[in-house]
């Protein structure tokens, strides 16, 4: 059973930003898919199990962007 979660990422302005965030999140264990809506900053992650907010935040930080507080 997969888990889908949506996060808001701030600071993305272009296709390179989308690629950077997608790449870092895709590298997390268990992640099956990442979809990024550049206009809204919404990032939807589908994974085998629920991801911790800390893991998602660390991946987004590594890409050079910020996870908005929910």
mmCIF file of the N, C-alpha and C atoms, coordinates in Angstrom:
data_MODEL
# 
_entry.id   MODEL 
# 
loop_
_atom_site.group_PDB 
_atom_site.id 
_atom_site.type_symbol 
_atom_site.label_atom_id 
_atom_site.label_alt_id 
_atom_site.label_comp_id 
_atom_site.label_asym_id 
_atom_site.label_entity_id 
_atom_site.label_seq_id 
_atom_site.pdbx_PDB_ins_code 
_atom_site.Cartn_x 
_atom_site.Cartn_y 
_atom_site.Cartn_z 
_atom_site.occupancy 
_atom_site.B_iso_or_equiv 
_atom_site.pdbx_formal_charge 
_atom_site.auth_seq_id 
_atom_site.auth_comp_id 
_atom_site.auth_asym_id 
_atom_site.auth_atom_id 
_atom_site.pdbx_PDB_model_num 
ATOM 1   N N  . UNK A 1 1  ? 0.845  -1.189 0.000   1.00 0.00 ? 1  UNK A N  1 
ATOM 2   C CA . UNK A 1 1  ? 0.000  0.000  0.000   1.00 0.00 ? 1  UNK A CA 1 
ATOM 3   C C  . UNK A 1 1  ? 0.884  1.243  0.000   1.00 0.00 ? 1  UNK A C  1 
ATOM 4   N N  . UNK A 1 2  ? 0.607  2.158  -0.897  1.00 0.00 ? 2  UNK A N  1 
ATOM 5   C CA . UNK A 1 2  ? 1.430  3.358  -0.966  1.00 0.00 ? 2  UNK A CA 1 
ATOM 6   C C  . UNK A 1 2  ? 0.777  4.500  -0.189  1.00 0.00 ? 2  UNK A C  1 
ATOM 7   N N  . UNK A 1 3  ? 1.636  5.455  0.187   1.00 0.00 ? 3  UNK A N  1 
ATOM 8   C CA . UNK A 1 3  ? 1.210  6.623  0.941   1.00 0.00 ? 3  UNK A CA 1 
ATOM 9   C C  . UNK A 1 3  ? 1.520  7.853  0.102   1.00 0.00 ? 3  UNK A C  1 
ATOM 10  N N  . UNK A 1 4  ? 0.540  8.741  -0.036  1.00 0.00 ? 4  UNK A N  1 
ATOM 11  C CA . UNK A 1 4  ? 0.750  9.970  -0.795  1.00 0.00 ? 4  UNK A CA 1 
ATOM 12  C C  . UNK A 1 4  ? 0.617  11.149 0.154   1.00 0.00 ? 4  UNK A C  1 
ATOM 13  N N  . UNK A 1 5  ? 1.627  12.021 0.134   1.00 0.00 ? 5  UNK A N  1 
ATOM 14  C CA . UNK A 1 5  ? 1.628  13.218 0.977   1.00 0.00 ? 5  UNK A CA 1 
ATOM 15  C C  . UNK A 1 5  ? 1.975  14.423 0.124   1.00 0.00 ? 5  UNK A C  1 
ATOM 16  N N  . UNK A 1 6  ? 1.391  15.560 0.462   1.00 0.00 ? 6  UNK A N  1 
ATOM 17  C CA . UNK A 1 6  ? 1.679  16.794 -0.269  1.00 0.00 ? 6  UNK A CA 1 
ATOM 18  C C  . UNK A 1 6  ? 2.290  17.811 0.678   1.00 0.00 ? 6  UNK A C  1 
ATOM 19  N N  . UNK A 1 7  ? 3.345  18.452 0.196   1.00 0.00 ? 7  UNK A N  1 
ATOM 20  C CA . UNK A 1 7  ? 4.087  19.447 0.967   1.00 0.00 ? 7  UNK A CA 1 
ATOM 21  C C  . UNK A 1 7  ? 4.156  20.725 0.150   1.00 0.00 ? 7  UNK A C  1 
ATOM 22  N N  . UNK A 1 8  ? 4.452  21.835 0.821   1.00 0.00 ? 8  UNK A N  1 
ATOM 23  C CA . UNK A 1 8  ? 4.681  23.094 0.122   1.00 0.00 ? 8  UNK A CA 1 
ATOM 24  C C  . UNK A 1 8  ? 6.149  23.459 0.261   1.00 0.00 ? 8  UNK A C  1 
ATOM 25  N N  . UNK A 1 9  ? 6.785  23.690 -0.884  1.00 0.00 ? 9  UNK A N  1 
ATOM 26  C CA . UNK A 1 9  ? 8.197  24.046 -0.915  1.00 0.00 ? 9  UNK A CA 1 
ATOM 27  C C  . UNK A 1 9  ? 8.301  25.480 -1.416  1.00 0.00 ? 9  UNK A C  1 
ATOM 28  N N  . UNK A 1 10 ? 9.062  26.308 -0.705  1.00 0.00 ? 10 UNK A N  1 
ATOM 29  C CA . UNK A 1 10 ? 9.226  27.705 -1.091  1.00 0.00 ? 10 UNK A CA 1 
ATOM 30  C C  . UNK A 1 10 ? 10.588 27.920 -1.735  1.00 0.00 ? 10 UNK A C  1 
ATOM 31  N N  . UNK A 1 11 ? 10.650 28.911 -2.616  1.00 0.00 ? 11 UNK A N  1 
ATOM 32  C CA . UNK A 1 11 ? 11.907 29.296 -3.237  1.00 0.00 ? 11 UNK A CA 1 
ATOM 33  C C  . UNK A 1 11 ? 12.130 28.738 -4.628  1.00 0.00 ? 11 UNK A C  1 
ATOM 34  N N  . UNK A 1 12 ? 11.253 27.866 -5.105  1.00 0.00 ? 12 UNK A N  1 
ATOM 35  C CA . UNK A 1 12 ? 11.425 27.307 -6.446  1.00 0.00 ? 12 UNK A CA 1 
ATOM 36  C C  . UNK A 1 12 ? 10.919 28.313 -7.481  1.00 0.00 ? 12 UNK A C  1 
ATOM 37  N N  . UNK A 1 13 ? 11.743 28.549 -8.526  1.00 0.00 ? 13 UNK A N  1 
ATOM 38  C CA . UNK A 1 13 ? 11.372 29.540 -9.533  1.00 0.00 ? 13 UNK A CA 1 
ATOM 39  C C  . UNK A 1 13 ? 11.497 29.045 -10.964 1.00 0.00 ? 13 UNK A C  1 
ATOM 40  N N  . UNK A 1 14 ? 12.070 27.852 -11.169 1.00 0.00 ? 14 UNK A N  1 
ATOM 41  C CA . UNK A 1 14 ? 12.329 27.415 -12.547 1.00 0.00 ? 14 UNK A CA 1 
ATOM 42  C C  . UNK A 1 14 ? 12.376 25.891 -12.640 1.00 0.00 ? 14 UNK A C  1 
ATOM 43  N N  . UNK A 1 15 ? 12.566 25.411 -13.845 1.00 0.00 ? 15 UNK A N  1 
ATOM 44  C CA . UNK A 1 15 ? 12.641 23.973 -14.076 1.00 0.00 ? 15 UNK A CA 1 
ATOM 45  C C  . UNK A 1 15 ? 13.804 23.314 -13.350 1.00 0.00 ? 15 UNK A C  1 
ATOM 46  N N  . UNK A 1 16 ? 14.921 24.024 -13.243 1.00 0.00 ? 16 UNK A N  1 
ATOM 47  C CA . UNK A 1 16 ? 16.063 23.462 -12.514 1.00 0.00 ? 16 UNK A CA 1 
ATOM 48  C C  . UNK A 1 16 ? 15.699 23.236 -11.050 1.00 0.00 ? 16 UNK A C  1 
ATOM 49  N N  . UNK A 1 17 ? 14.945 24.161 -10.479 1.00 0.00 ? 17 UNK A N  1 
ATOM 50  C CA . UNK A 1 17 ? 14.493 24.023 -9.088  1.00 0.00 ? 17 UNK A CA 1 
ATOM 51  C C  . UNK A 1 17 ? 13.667 22.741 -8.937  1.00 0.00 ? 17 UNK A C  1 
ATOM 52  N N  . UNK A 1 18 ? 12.768 22.539 -9.883  1.00 0.00 ? 18 UNK A N  1 
ATOM 53  C CA . UNK A 1 18 ? 11.909 21.350 -9.861  1.00 0.00 ? 18 UNK A CA 1 
ATOM 54  C C  . UNK A 1 18 ? 12.764 20.092 -9.932  1.00 0.00 ? 18 UNK A C  1 
ATOM 55  N N  . UNK A 1 19 ? 13.756 20.078 -10.817 1.00 0.00 ? 19 UNK A N  1 
ATOM 56  C CA . UNK A 1 19 ? 14.635 18.919 -10.960 1.00 0.00 ? 19 UNK A CA 1 
ATOM 57  C C  . UNK A 1 19 ? 15.424 18.652 -9.690  1.00 0.00 ? 19 UNK A C  1 
ATOM 58  N N  . UNK A 1 20 ? 15.915 19.710 -9.052  1.00 0.00 ? 20 UNK A N  1 
ATOM 59  C CA . UNK A 1 20 ? 16.708 19.549 -7.832  1.00 0.00 ? 20 UNK A CA 1 
ATOM 60  C C  . UNK A 1 20 ? 15.867 18.947 -6.706  1.00 0.00 ? 20 UNK A C  1 
ATOM 61  N N  . UNK A 1 21 ? 14.677 19.483 -6.506  1.00 0.00 ? 21 UNK A N  1 
ATOM 62  C CA . UNK A 1 21 ? 13.791 18.985 -5.452  1.00 0.00 ? 21 UNK A CA 1 
ATOM 63  C C  . UNK A 1 21 ? 13.350 17.555 -5.762  1.00 0.00 ? 21 UNK A C  1 
ATOM 64  N N  . UNK A 1 22 ? 12.975 17.309 -7.004  1.00 0.00 ? 22 UNK A N  1 
ATOM 65  C CA . UNK A 1 22 ? 12.547 15.973 -7.408  1.00 0.00 ? 22 UNK A CA 1 
ATOM 66  C C  . UNK A 1 22 ? 13.664 14.956 -7.192  1.00 0.00 ? 22 UNK A C  1 
ATOM 67  N N  . UNK A 1 23 ? 14.875 15.317 -7.565  1.00 0.00 ? 23 UNK A N  1 
ATOM 68  C CA . UNK A 1 23 ? 16.010 14.410 -7.415  1.00 0.00 ? 23 UNK A CA 1 
ATOM 69  C C  . UNK A 1 23 ? 16.296 14.048 -5.971  1.00 0.00 ? 23 UNK A C  1 
ATOM 70  N N  . UNK A 1 24 ? 16.295 15.048 -5.102  1.00 0.00 ? 24 UNK A N  1 
ATOM 71  C CA . UNK A 1 24 ? 16.580 14.787 -3.682  1.00 0.00 ? 24 UNK A CA 1 
ATOM 72  C C  . UNK A 1 24 ? 15.477 13.956 -3.032  1.00 0.00 ? 24 UNK A C  1 
ATOM 73  N N  . UNK A 1 25 ? 14.227 14.276 -3.314  1.00 0.00 ? 25 UNK A N  1 
ATOM 74  C CA . UNK A 1 25 ? 13.122 13.520 -2.714  1.00 0.00 ? 25 UNK A CA 1 
ATOM 75  C C  . UNK A 1 25 ? 13.049 12.105 -3.280  1.00 0.00 ? 25 UNK A C  1 
ATOM 76  N N  . UNK A 1 26 ? 13.345 11.948 -4.565  1.00 0.00 ? 26 UNK A N  1 
ATOM 77  C CA . UNK A 1 26 ? 13.320 10.620 -5.181  1.00 0.00 ? 26 UNK A CA 1 
ATOM 78  C C  . UNK A 1 26 ? 14.371 9.695  -4.589  1.00 0.00 ? 26 UNK A C  1 
ATOM 79  N N  . UNK A 1 27 ? 15.436 10.282 -4.045  1.00 0.00 ? 27 UNK A N  1 
ATOM 80  C CA . UNK A 1 27 ? 16.520 9.490  -3.462  1.00 0.00 ? 27 UNK A CA 1 
ATOM 81  C C  . UNK A 1 27 ? 16.181 8.942  -2.074  1.00 0.00 ? 27 UNK A C  1 
ATOM 82  N N  . UNK A 1 28 ? 15.106 9.432  -1.469  1.00 0.00 ? 28 UNK A N  1 
ATOM 83  C CA . UNK A 1 28 ? 14.727 8.924  -0.150  1.00 0.00 ? 28 UNK A CA 1 
ATOM 84  C C  . UNK A 1 28 ? 14.258 7.473  -0.272  1.00 0.00 ? 28 UNK A C  1 
ATOM 85  N N  . UNK A 1 29 ? 14.599 6.642  0.701   1.00 0.00 ? 29 UNK A N  1 
ATOM 86  C CA . UNK A 1 29 ? 14.187 5.231  0.652   1.00 0.00 ? 29 UNK A CA 1 
ATOM 87  C C  . UNK A 1 29 ? 12.670 5.083  0.598   1.00 0.00 ? 29 UNK A C  1 
ATOM 88  N N  . UNK A 1 30 ? 12.203 4.264  -0.334  1.00 0.00 ? 30 UNK A N  1 
ATOM 89  C CA . UNK A 1 30 ? 10.785 3.959  -0.425  1.00 0.00 ? 30 UNK A CA 1 
ATOM 90  C C  . UNK A 1 30 ? 9.979  4.888  -1.304  1.00 0.00 ? 30 UNK A C  1 
ATOM 91  N N  . UNK A 1 31 ? 10.587 5.967  -1.803  1.00 0.00 ? 31 UNK A N  1 
ATOM 92  C CA . UNK A 1 31 ? 9.838  6.911  -2.633  1.00 0.00 ? 31 UNK A CA 1 
ATOM 93  C C  . UNK A 1 31 ? 9.641  6.326  -4.024  1.00 0.00 ? 31 UNK A C  1 
ATOM 94  N N  . UNK A 1 32 ? 8.371  6.303  -4.466  1.00 0.00 ? 32 UNK A N  1 
ATOM 95  C CA . UNK A 1 32 ? 8.017  5.766  -5.777  1.00 0.00 ? 32 UNK A CA 1 
ATOM 96  C C  . UNK A 1 32 ? 7.860  6.859  -6.823  1.00 0.00 ? 32 UNK A C  1 
ATOM 97  N N  . UNK A 1 33 ? 7.343  8.020  -6.416  1.00 0.00 ? 33 UNK A N  1 
ATOM 98  C CA . UNK A 1 33 ? 7.077  9.096  -7.377  1.00 0.00 ? 33 UNK A CA 1 
ATOM 99  C C  . UNK A 1 33 ? 7.085  10.447 -6.683  1.00 0.00 ? 33 UNK A C  1 
ATOM 100 N N  . UNK A 1 34 ? 7.484  11.463 -7.432  1.00 0.00 ? 34 UNK A N  1 
ATOM 101 C CA . UNK A 1 34 ? 7.468  12.848 -6.943  1.00 0.00 ? 34 UNK A CA 1 
ATOM 102 C C  . UNK A 1 34 ? 6.881  13.702 -8.059  1.00 0.00 ? 34 UNK A C  1 
ATOM 103 N N  . UNK A 1 35 ? 5.883  14.508 -7.711  1.00 0.00 ? 35 UNK A N  1 
ATOM 104 C CA . UNK A 1 35 ? 5.287  15.441 -8.664  1.00 0.00 ? 35 UNK A CA 1 
ATOM 105 C C  . UNK A 1 35 ? 5.380  16.838 -8.077  1.00 0.00 ? 35 UNK A C  1 
ATOM 106 N N  . UNK A 1 36 ? 5.886  17.785 -8.870  1.00 0.00 ? 36 UNK A N  1 
ATOM 107 C CA . UNK A 1 36 ? 6.073  19.155 -8.405  1.00 0.00 ? 36 UNK A CA 1 
ATOM 108 C C  . UNK A 1 36 ? 5.240  20.096 -9.262  1.00 0.00 ? 36 UNK A C  1 
ATOM 109 N N  . UNK A 1 37 ? 4.459  20.955 -8.603  1.00 0.00 ? 37 UNK A N  1 
ATOM 110 C CA . UNK A 1 37 ? 3.729  22.022 -9.278  1.00 0.00 ? 37 UNK A CA 1 
ATOM 111 C C  . UNK A 1 37 ? 4.482  23.311 -8.982  1.00 0.00 ? 37 UNK A C  1 
ATOM 112 N N  . UNK A 1 38 ? 5.251  23.777 -9.955  1.00 0.00 ? 38 UNK A N  1 
ATOM 113 C CA . UNK A 1 38 ? 6.106  24.951 -9.749  1.00 0.00 ? 38 UNK A CA 1 
ATOM 114 C C  . UNK A 1 38 ? 5.297  26.188 -9.371  1.00 0.00 ? 38 UNK A C  1 
ATOM 115 N N  . UNK A 1 39 ? 4.151  26.383 -10.012 1.00 0.00 ? 39 UNK A N  1 
ATOM 116 C CA . UNK A 1 39 ? 3.349  27.584 -9.777  1.00 0.00 ? 39 UNK A CA 1 
ATOM 117 C C  . UNK A 1 39 ? 2.895  27.712 -8.323  1.00 0.00 ? 39 UNK A C  1 
ATOM 118 N N  . UNK A 1 40 ? 2.472  26.604 -7.729  1.00 0.00 ? 40 UNK A N  1 
ATOM 119 C CA . UNK A 1 40 ? 1.945  26.657 -6.359  1.00 0.00 ? 40 UNK A CA 1 
ATOM 120 C C  . UNK A 1 40 ? 2.977  26.257 -5.318  1.00 0.00 ? 40 UNK A C  1 
ATOM 121 N N  . UNK A 1 41 ? 4.047  25.594 -5.753  1.00 0.00 ? 41 UNK A N  1 
ATOM 122 C CA . UNK A 1 41 ? 5.037  25.087 -4.805  1.00 0.00 ? 41 UNK A CA 1 
ATOM 123 C C  . UNK A 1 41 ? 4.631  23.772 -4.178  1.00 0.00 ? 41 UNK A C  1 
ATOM 124 N N  . UNK A 1 42 ? 3.532  23.194 -4.658  1.00 0.00 ? 42 UNK A N  1 
ATOM 125 C CA . UNK A 1 42 ? 3.054  21.924 -4.097  1.00 0.00 ? 42 UNK A CA 1 
ATOM 126 C C  . UNK A 1 42 ? 3.910  20.769 -4.608  1.00 0.00 ? 42 UNK A C  1 
ATOM 127 N N  . UNK A 1 43 ? 4.346  19.935 -3.677  1.00 0.00 ? 43 UNK A N  1 
ATOM 128 C CA . UNK A 1 43 ? 5.141  18.761 -4.017  1.00 0.00 ? 43 UNK A CA 1 
ATOM 129 C C  . UNK A 1 43 ? 4.415  17.544 -3.455  1.00 0.00 ? 43 UNK A C  1 
ATOM 130 N N  . UNK A 1 44 ? 4.032  16.626 -4.337  1.00 0.00 ? 44 UNK A N  1 
ATOM 131 C CA . UNK A 1 44 ? 3.330  15.424 -3.930  1.00 0.00 ? 44 UNK A CA 1 
ATOM 132 C C  . UNK A 1 44 ? 4.284  14.242 -4.034  1.00 0.00 ? 44 UNK A C  1 
ATOM 133 N N  . UNK A 1 45 ? 4.427  13.538 -2.915  1.00 0.00 ? 45 UNK A N  1 
ATOM 134 C CA . UNK A 1 45 ? 5.350  12.417 -2.840  1.00 0.00 ? 45 UNK A CA 1 
ATOM 135 C C  . UNK A 1 45 ? 4.554  11.142 -2.577  1.00 0.00 ? 45 UNK A C  1 
ATOM 136 N N  . UNK A 1 46 ? 4.777  10.129 -3.401  1.00 0.00 ? 46 UNK A N  1 
ATOM 137 C CA . UNK A 1 46 ? 4.163  8.820  -3.202  1.00 0.00 ? 46 UNK A CA 1 
ATOM 138 C C  . UNK A 1 46 ? 5.268  7.863  -2.781  1.00 0.00 ? 46 UNK A C  1 
ATOM 139 N N  . UNK A 1 47 ? 5.057  7.186  -1.659  1.00 0.00 ? 47 UNK A N  1 
ATOM 140 C CA . UNK A 1 47 ? 6.090  6.301  -1.123  1.00 0.00 ? 47 UNK A CA 1 
ATOM 141 C C  . UNK A 1 47 ? 5.466  5.019  -0.588  1.00 0.00 ? 47 UNK A C  1 
ATOM 142 N N  . UNK A 1 48 ? 6.327  4.032  -0.377  1.00 0.00 ? 48 UNK A N  1 
ATOM 143 C CA . UNK A 1 48 ? 5.866  2.732  0.126   1.00 0.00 ? 48 UNK A CA 1 
ATOM 144 C C  . UNK A 1 48 ? 5.353  2.832  1.554   1.00 0.00 ? 48 UNK A C  1 
ATOM 145 N N  . UNK A 1 49 ? 5.985  3.675  2.353   1.00 0.00 ? 49 UNK A N  1 
ATOM 146 C CA . UNK A 1 49 ? 5.554  3.917  3.728   1.00 0.00 ? 49 UNK A CA 1 
ATOM 147 C C  . UNK A 1 49 ? 5.584  5.422  3.981   1.00 0.00 ? 49 UNK A C  1 
ATOM 148 N N  . UNK A 1 50 ? 4.955  5.861  5.049   1.00 0.00 ? 50 UNK A N  1 
ATOM 149 C CA . UNK A 1 50 ? 4.940  7.286  5.374   1.00 0.00 ? 50 UNK A CA 1 
ATOM 150 C C  . UNK A 1 50 ? 6.359  7.783  5.634   1.00 0.00 ? 50 UNK A C  1 
ATOM 151 N N  . UNK A 1 51 ? 6.660  8.970  5.111   1.00 0.00 ? 51 UNK A N  1 
ATOM 152 C CA . UNK A 1 51 ? 7.955  9.594  5.335   1.00 0.00 ? 51 UNK A CA 1 
ATOM 153 C C  . UNK A 1 51 ? 7.852  10.522 6.533   1.00 0.00 ? 51 UNK A C  1 
ATOM 154 N N  . UNK A 1 52 ? 8.938  10.673 7.254   1.00 0.00 ? 52 UNK A N  1 
ATOM 155 C CA . UNK A 1 52 ? 8.923  11.619 8.361   1.00 0.00 ? 52 UNK A CA 1 
ATOM 156 C C  . UNK A 1 52 ? 9.098  13.028 7.799   1.00 0.00 ? 52 UNK A C  1 
ATOM 157 N N  . UNK A 1 53 ? 8.533  13.998 8.484   1.00 0.00 ? 53 UNK A N  1 
ATOM 158 C CA . UNK A 1 53 ? 8.701  15.386 8.063   1.00 0.00 ? 53 UNK A CA 1 
ATOM 159 C C  . UNK A 1 53 ? 10.174 15.767 8.069   1.00 0.00 ? 53 UNK A C  1 
ATOM 160 N N  . UNK A 1 54 ? 10.930 15.229 9.031   1.00 0.00 ? 54 UNK A N  1 
ATOM 161 C CA . UNK A 1 54 ? 12.359 15.535 9.114   1.00 0.00 ? 54 UNK A CA 1 
ATOM 162 C C  . UNK A 1 54 ? 13.102 15.050 7.878   1.00 0.00 ? 54 UNK A C  1 
ATOM 163 N N  . UNK A 1 55 ? 12.759 13.867 7.378   1.00 0.00 ? 55 UNK A N  1 
ATOM 164 C CA . UNK A 1 55 ? 13.416 13.326 6.190   1.00 0.00 ? 55 UNK A CA 1 
ATOM 165 C C  . UNK A 1 55 ? 13.092 14.174 4.964   1.00 0.00 ? 55 UNK A C  1 
ATOM 166 N N  . UNK A 1 56 ? 11.830 14.562 4.833   1.00 0.00 ? 56 UNK A N  1 
ATOM 167 C CA . UNK A 1 56 ? 11.421 15.386 3.702   1.00 0.00 ? 56 UNK A CA 1 
ATOM 168 C C  . UNK A 1 56 ? 12.087 16.748 3.794   1.00 0.00 ? 56 UNK A C  1 
ATOM 169 N N  . UNK A 1 57 ? 12.089 17.350 4.976   1.00 0.00 ? 57 UNK A N  1 
ATOM 170 C CA . UNK A 1 57 ? 12.709 18.661 5.182   1.00 0.00 ? 57 UNK A CA 1 
ATOM 171 C C  . UNK A 1 57 ? 14.203 18.610 4.835   1.00 0.00 ? 57 UNK A C  1 
ATOM 172 N N  . UNK A 1 58 ? 14.893 17.555 5.269   1.00 0.00 ? 58 UNK A N  1 
ATOM 173 C CA . UNK A 1 58 ? 16.328 17.423 5.002   1.00 0.00 ? 58 UNK A CA 1 
ATOM 174 C C  . UNK A 1 58 ? 16.591 17.313 3.500   1.00 0.00 ? 58 UNK A C  1 
ATOM 175 N N  . UNK A 1 59 ? 15.761 16.565 2.784   1.00 0.00 ? 59 UNK A N  1 
ATOM 176 C CA . UNK A 1 59 ? 15.940 16.412 1.336   1.00 0.00 ? 59 UNK A CA 1 
ATOM 177 C C  . UNK A 1 59 ? 15.702 17.740 0.618   1.00 0.00 ? 59 UNK A C  1 
ATOM 178 N N  . UNK A 1 60 ? 14.664 18.461 1.021   1.00 0.00 ? 60 UNK A N  1 
ATOM 179 C CA . UNK A 1 60 ? 14.362 19.758 0.407   1.00 0.00 ? 60 UNK A CA 1 
ATOM 180 C C  . UNK A 1 60 ? 15.476 20.748 0.722   1.00 0.00 ? 60 UNK A C  1 
ATOM 181 N N  . UNK A 1 61 ? 15.973 20.740 1.959   1.00 0.00 ? 61 UNK A N  1 
ATOM 182 C CA . UNK A 1 61 ? 17.090 21.611 2.344   1.00 0.00 ? 61 UNK A CA 1 
ATOM 183 C C  . UNK A 1 61 ? 18.322 21.298 1.507   1.00 0.00 ? 61 UNK A C  1 
ATOM 184 N N  . UNK A 1 62 ? 18.591 20.017 1.290   1.00 0.00 ? 62 UNK A N  1 
ATOM 185 C CA . UNK A 1 62 ? 19.764 19.599 0.501   1.00 0.00 ? 62 UNK A CA 1 
ATOM 186 C C  . UNK A 1 62 ? 19.653 20.112 -0.928  1.00 0.00 ? 62 UNK A C  1 
ATOM 187 N N  . UNK A 1 63 ? 18.436 20.206 -1.446  1.00 0.00 ? 63 UNK A N  1 
ATOM 188 C CA . UNK A 1 63 ? 18.219 20.733 -2.798  1.00 0.00 ? 63 UNK A CA 1 
ATOM 189 C C  . UNK A 1 63 ? 18.370 22.254 -2.841  1.00 0.00 ? 63 UNK A C  1 
ATOM 190 N N  . UNK A 1 64 ? 18.384 22.892 -1.665  1.00 0.00 ? 64 UNK A N  1 
ATOM 191 C CA . UNK A 1 64 ? 18.563 24.336 -1.602  1.00 0.00 ? 64 UNK A CA 1 
ATOM 192 C C  . UNK A 1 64 ? 17.279 25.124 -1.431  1.00 0.00 ? 64 UNK A C  1 
ATOM 193 N N  . UNK A 1 65 ? 16.229 24.449 -0.981  1.00 0.00 ? 65 UNK A N  1 
ATOM 194 C CA . UNK A 1 65 ? 14.929 25.113 -0.828  1.00 0.00 ? 65 UNK A CA 1 
ATOM 195 C C  . UNK A 1 65 ? 14.400 24.865 0.574   1.00 0.00 ? 65 UNK A C  1 
ATOM 196 N N  . UNK A 1 66 ? 13.229 25.412 0.837   1.00 0.00 ? 66 UNK A N  1 
ATOM 197 C CA . UNK A 1 66 ? 12.683 25.326 2.197   1.00 0.00 ? 66 UNK A CA 1 
ATOM 198 C C  . UNK A 1 66 ? 11.291 24.704 2.190   1.00 0.00 ? 66 UNK A C  1 
ATOM 199 N N  . UNK A 1 67 ? 11.087 23.797 3.122   1.00 0.00 ? 67 UNK A N  1 
ATOM 200 C CA . UNK A 1 67 ? 9.770  23.203 3.308   1.00 0.00 ? 67 UNK A CA 1 
ATOM 201 C C  . UNK A 1 67 ? 8.957  24.156 4.161   1.00 0.00 ? 67 UNK A C  1 
ATOM 202 N N  . UNK A 1 68 ? 7.807  24.590 3.658   1.00 0.00 ? 68 UNK A N  1 
ATOM 203 C CA . UNK A 1 68 ? 6.950  25.499 4.404   1.00 0.00 ? 68 UNK A CA 1 
ATOM 204 C C  . UNK A 1 68 ? 6.339  24.774 5.590   1.00 0.00 ? 68 UNK A C  1 
ATOM 205 N N  . UNK A 1 69 ? 6.159  25.473 6.677   1.00 0.00 ? 69 UNK A N  1 
ATOM 206 C CA . UNK A 1 69 ? 5.539  24.867 7.858   1.00 0.00 ? 69 UNK A CA 1 
ATOM 207 C C  . UNK A 1 69 ? 4.064  24.625 7.588   1.00 0.00 ? 69 UNK A C  1 
ATOM 208 N N  . UNK A 1 70 ? 3.621  23.457 7.966   1.00 0.00 ? 70 UNK A N  1 
ATOM 209 C CA . UNK A 1 70 ? 2.213  23.104 7.735   1.00 0.00 ? 70 UNK A CA 1 
ATOM 210 C C  . UNK A 1 70 ? 1.347  23.644 8.847   1.00 0.00 ? 70 UNK A C  1 
# 
